[in-house]
Amino acid sequence: MNKQILDELMDEYRETRQRNGETERLRKEEIMEKCPDIGAMMEERHAMVLRMAAGSFSAVPQDPEAAMTEFNLRIRDALVKAGYPEDYLQPVYTCEKCCDTGYVGEQIRVPCDCLKDAYRRKAAGFGQGQTFEDFDETVFPDDVQLANGITQREQMRRLRRICEKFADALPKPPYRNLVLTGGSGLGKTYLLSCIAARAGVRGVETLQLTAYKALTMLRDNYFGREEADELFDVPVLLLDDLGMEPMMQNVTIEQIYNLINERMSRGLCTVITTNLSMGEIKARYNERIYSRLQDTALSRVYPMAGKDIRIRD
């Protein structure tokens, strides 16, 4: 799942719990005001629970469970008699299955069906305008002939098919790494976002961020200020603008190498965009990073060329 989408959903679940908690509070206040006899039973029940929590078992019935059941039955019957639903004072949940947490299970927590459905709906609209479905090849010139004999538009058409096929095979595509190289304004980041959107719709967890942000996380982790486990654990990492991050001696190259190498050793997928050519990557970083990305058994590198479409004549 895409971390940004998941974080947004968790915020929504927290808001749902707050709203439902407020509904519970207002219902209890209403009953206390309009049905003082029920309110008295509620207070007596609450006092018994507090005594049990404090360990004062001498002040509670010999069979607390039976006493609690009796309280609940009396309160339920009194509610019905007063014209309220019998569950009017029960906890309010939008999803009874997960109690509005988004997760179910005791020892192993897994996403609830409600979270899966909400994720699919949000992922379908995530990055609107940056999906394979919204791909508009006409924004790329068809009159710019590239060195390989095709036009820039045909280049993007081919890369769209390659990236879509890769996204549809996640989290286990035939090769683990996909690298898009080339200058600015050629559509690299757009394709990166398309892959993220398609993976999200399919329920595959992704993390999309710039290389600058990733290095900041790695650097803070290096100095013990922040955890960066998600960079190493997420099934699909989408790293934009490799080469734009600052070079810090004894940190940048080693941290990026460790990230790429560790993800490859775990069989996880990494998608990278960069304005650098592979030769420039070799010069900026080192042979180890270059060779990892050039390993055809695990990676595919697709150079892009043409005119910056953000610059209008």
N, C-alpha and C positions, 0 to 999 in steps of 0.2 A: 504494500500500500504506500501511496505517496505521503510522506511525512507532513507536508504542508496541509494537505486535505485532512489527514487524520487529526492534526492539531486543531484545525477548525471544527471538526466534528466533536472532539472532546470538549471544546469550549461550549458548543451547543448542548451537549449532554449536561454539563455543569449548570447551564442556564435552565435546562428542563428540570433538574433536581431542585433548583432554587424556587422555580415557579410552583412546582408541586408541593414543596415544603411550605410555601406561603399559603397554598390552598388548604393544607392540613391545619395550619395554625389558625386560619380564619374560621374553619369549621369547628374547631375546638372552642374558640372564643364564642361562637354563636351558640353552641350547646350549653356552655357554662352560663351564658346570659339567659337563654330562653328555657332551659331545662335544668334548673339547679339540682334536682335530685340525681340526674345523670352525672352532672358535674361533680357532685359529692362522691359518687361511686368511682369516677375517674381519679379523683384525688386520693381516695382510699387505696385504690389499686396501685397508684404511683408511689404512695408512701410505703406499701408493702415491698415493692421492687427495690426502693432505696434501702430498706432495712436488710433485705437479702444481699444487696451489693456490699453493704457495710459489714456483713458477716454476723448480723444480729439475729441469728436463727431462733433464739429463744422468744423473739418478739413476733415471729411469723407462724402461720399454721404448720402442723406437723407434715402436711402434704401440700407444699407450696404450688405444685403443678395443678393439683385439683382445685385449689383455692383460686388460682389465676383463671382456670377454665370457667369456674363458677362466676367470677367477676365479669368475664367476657360475655357469658350467656345472659346475665342480668342486664348488662349495658346494651347488648344487641336487642333484647326483648323490649327494653324501655325506649330505644330509638324507634323501633317499628310502631310501638304504641303511640309515640309522639308524632308519627307521620313521616319519619326519615327512613332512608334505606338502611338496612341492617349493617352495611359495611361503611357507613358514612364517616366513621372515625378511624377507619383503617388507613395505613400508609397509602398515599396516592402515587401511582407509577404509570408513566406512559407505556412502558414495557414491563410487564410483570415478570418476564423471563429473566431479565438482567438487572431489574430494579433501577433502570436508567443509568447504568454504568457503562453499557456498551460491551461488556464482557461477561461470560458465564464460565462455570467450572470452579472447582475448589482448589486442588493443588496445581492444575494446569489451566491457566486462564486463556480462553479462546474468544474471538469476536462473536458476539451475539448476531442472530439473523437480522435484527433491526439495524445493527451497525453496518453489516454487509450491504443491506439494501440502501441505507443512507449514503454509504461510500460510493456505490455504483451511480446513484443519482447525481452526487456532487462531482464525481470524476467525469461524468458525461458532459458537464458544463465547464469543467476546469480548463483554464487556458483557452477560453473561447476565441476562435480565430487562429489558433495555433494547433490544429489537429489535422490529421491526414484527410479527414472529410472536408475541411475548409481550404485545403491546398488549392491555390490558384496559380497554375503554371504560367498564365499570361503576364504576370508581373515580371517575368524573366525574359530578356530580349531574345528574339528568335533570329536576329540578324547579326549576332556576334558569333563569328566562327572561332572555335577553340582549336588548340594545337592538335587535338585528337580527331579533328574533322567533323565534330558535332557542334550544334549550337548550345548556347548556355541554357536555353529552355529544355532541350533534350537531355542535357546533363542533369538538371533538377528532376526531370521526369524519371530518369533512371534511378537516381539516388532516392527519390521518394519510394519507389518500389522496393529497393534494397532495405531501406530503413523500416518500412512497414512490415516487410517479411521478418526482419529481425525482431521488431516489437511483438509481432504475433506469436513468435516462438519463445518469448520470455516466460519463465526465468531460465530456461535451458535451451538457448539457441545453439546452432552448430559451432559457433565461435563465441568466445566470452567478451571480447573487446571490440568496439567499433570506434574508429578515429576518423573525424572529418577535419581536413586541413584546408587552408586557403585564406585569402584576404578577407577584409571586412565587407559586409553587405552582400554576401553570396548565398545566405540562407542556412548557414550552419546551425545557429541557435534555434531557428524555426524548426528544423528537422529534429533537433534535440528535444524541443518541447512537444513535438508530435509523438515521439517515442514515449515520453513520459505520460502524455495523455492516454495513449492507447494501452500502455501497461496498467495505468490506473483503472481504466474501464474493465480490464480483465482481472482486476484484483491483485496485481503484482505490486509489492511495495517498492517505491523508488525514493530517491533523494536527489533533487536537482539544485545545484548551486554553482557559483563561480569558483574557479580555481583560487582566486584571491580569498574568498570566504573559507574554502577548505583548508588553505594553508594557515589562515588565522586560527582555525580550530585545532589543526595539528600542532601549531606552535604553542598555543595555550596548553594543550595536552602535554607537550614536551616539557614545559615549565611547571606542570602540575596545577594549572589554574582551571582547567576544564577537561571533561571527558570527551573523547572523540570516537567512542565505540561505534556510533551509527555509521560513520564513514567506512568502517571495516566490516560491518555486519549487514548493512542494507543489501537486499538481493540485487538491486540495480542502482548504481551510482551514476548520475549524469553530471559531468564536470565540464563547465563552460569556460572558454577563454583561457586554456592552459597557455602559459607564457606571459600572462599579464600580471601574475603575482610577483611581489618583490623578491629579489634574490638575497637571502640571508646566509651568510657564510656558515657552513657546517650544519645548516638547518634545512633550507629549502630543498635542495637536491636529495638529501638523505630521507627527508620526510615524504616527499612525493614518491621516491623509489619504494620506500617501505609500504606506502599505501597501495600502489599498483601491484607490487610483488605479492603482498599479503592477500589481496583480493583475488589475484590469479591463482594462488595456492589453495584458496578456499573454493574455487570454482564459481566465483561470483562475477556478475557482469558489470562492465564499466564502459560508458560512452563518453568520449572526449571530443571537444571541439577546440581548435587552436588556429591562430593566424600564422603560426610557424609552419614551415615545411619540415619534413622529416629530417632533412639535413640540418636545419636550424635547431631542431629539438636535440639532435645529437651534440651539436656545438654548445647549446645553452645548458643542458643537463649533463648527461654522460652516456657512455656506451651501454651501461646496464639498462637505463630507462629506454633508450632507443631500441635495444635488442628485444626487450619485452614487448614493445608495441609493434615491432616488425615480425614477431614470431607468427608465421602464417597458420600454425596449428591452433593458435588461440586468438588471433587478432586479424582484423581487416582494416586497412588504411585506404581512405578514399580522398584523393586530392581534388579540390574544387578550384575552378578558374572562372574568369569572366569579369564582368563589369559590376561595380557596386550599385545595386538597384536602389539604394537610398539616395543616391546622387542623381538628381534629375537634370537633363540637359535644358 
